[in-house]
Structures are given as C-alpha cells and as structure tokens.
C-alpha cells in the first residue's frame, strides 16, 4: 500500500487566491480515481528556500492511499 499527500497552495505565486470551486472538484476527482480521499481543510503553513529567499505558502492537504 502506498500513501500520497497533496499539499495544495491556496494562492498562486502572484498572491491571487485559487478558485474556491477547485477544492471540491479536486476532492471529487481524487475520490473517483483512488476510491477514497482524506481532506484536511484547516490551513497549514509551508516554507521553502530558494537561494537566499524563504517563501511561505498557506496550504490544505489531501491524502490518498
């Protein structure tokens, strides 16, 4: 058995929010593809470095097994 997590940023790189309809659409597609999905709707923070700059994202998490 394998488990995968999708860390979905809630904003594009330019700061524009993603379309609110995308989240339920993705949930449905993952459910259809994998026959199950777990969704963690509470916003989380993700951080990463590129060069000398630290970036921050607000994300939600989907998990499929």
Secondary structure as GFF3:
##gff-version 3
##sequence-region A 1 65
A	DSSP	beta_strand	4	9	.	.	.	ID=ss1
A	DSSP	alpha_helix	21	34	.	.	.	ID=ss2
A	DSSP	beta_strand	38	50	.	.	.	ID=ss3
A	DSSP	beta_strand	53	64	.	.	.	ID=ss4
###
